[in-house]
Amino acid sequence: MYNYPISEAARSTLAREIFGHVIDGQVVPSLDGRTMDIVDPARGESVARAALGGEADVDRAVASSRKAFDDGTWRLLDPQDKERRLRRMSQLLLERRDEVAELDVIDAGLLRWYVDFTVDFAANGIDYYSGWPTKINGSIPPAPPNFSVRQERIPIGVIGLITPWNGPISVFGSVAAALATGNSVILKPAEQTPMTAVLMAEIAFEAGIPPGAFNVLQGPGSSVGAALVAHRGVDAISFTGSVPTGSAIQAAASKRVKRVSLELGGKSAFIVFPDADIEAAAAASQMAVWGTSGQVCTAGSRVLVHSSIKDQFLAAVLKGTEGMNIGSGFDPSTQLGPVVSSEQLERVSSYVQIGRDEGATVASGGSRLDIPGYFHEPTVFTGVTNDMRIAQEEIFGPVMAILEFEDEAEAVQIANDTDYGLAAGVWTSDLDTSQRVSAALHAGTVWINSYQMVYPSVSYGGVKLSGHGRNLGAASIDELTQIKSVWTKTGDAR
Ligand code: ADP
């Protein structure tokens, strides 16, 4: 039995025999019957089982998606009807919000308030993309005499959507984007968090998305994910996850010259100038690293503070960090939850050791907790220099590295001296400083006097090793469509 009160709906969903693949509108086990454990990271215990797919399951899902695409049951539907069904999808999601949120708290170990935010984020994304089907215009370019040419904007085909475990339901907006552009979608959620993918598919079918237009495949990335990337019947891959996996996917996809969109990791600089609102910056810096136990691509894990305010800033951070409530995401007083798995806990611990070995100072925390589940103390390092591994490598855990700078040029130089380029934060009360620094930063997103704002109409993505391609906004519509030029010989129309 679960320790925290959860809704009847979540309880009965959790009691399902298996969280299967979803193929052609049916929740199905793997053809060979293999399954995998679903572990609650707050307790370190298995709570349910999911299908563990193999190549035959991938073949089955791809055949279904191809057929749905080629038949045109979704692709060729009246655009207004597409919009109505997508809108219904977000309504149904919100009607089941408690069930969905509770399952994600159990599956990913995230805090309930954060999961509530990801449900809203998903619903907002679906609403935003539900407005697009009637607005995806082609164009008419200048053409030689006696010809008329129309450039149609058409779907790509079958899109493989491969996603991580740090916000399982939040990818529903990306599913909606791929559907809004007329594609078929195969979602491969992370093997650590398979549960709500099944609910997304059920909600989609109930909203009127035809079977096969949205399928789900469960299983490890190295087998199921890789088979999806290599499959001849999959036309493009949209991936969010780590750099090594993204790089391997790009290489594998190149064999069939597939379009790939990669949203990878980050080592985002959070820069605090002396004229900033220091209390506000310190509060935001903590939210940016502790909010999901550091398991978010835009974690502001490199905090750059001007030397003149470093003591004041550190004091404000330590005040918030020490005595933080650590525990289950269901407990409303919890401020820091677990990390997702025992492997992730090992990774965080090993980086904390690396930081110590490199000569950085542990100003707070530094240890894993000796309780059931995968918990690590919020850990603040000071005396960090940018050449240290804890300043260069993505840890994906509750670890903040504080670096000092003397002037604006040095802040920009440190911020850009990284292989990543996902996001950055700039805290200053001077407008000119904010504009100069944001212009100089190599990052896909810059937040000024704020951090981690997202909105469905605003594109999101990285530069350098943080990837290419953009999620959200109109940019996704471009990513998910291609242009077909149709020439008509008109005779002499003059
Ligand atoms: P993490 O974010 O846990 O470090 P990854 O970036 O490897 O992990 O995982 C993100 C997603 O990519 C998951 O859904 C995972 O199953 C999938 N994945 C992992 N390896 C591959 C691969 N070689 N090909 C395709 N997908 C993969």
Residues whose N, C-alpha, C, O or C-beta is under 5 A from the ligand:
A	BS01	ADP	I162 T163 P164 K188 P189 A190 E191 G219 P220 G221 S222 G225 A226 T240 G241 S242 T245 A248
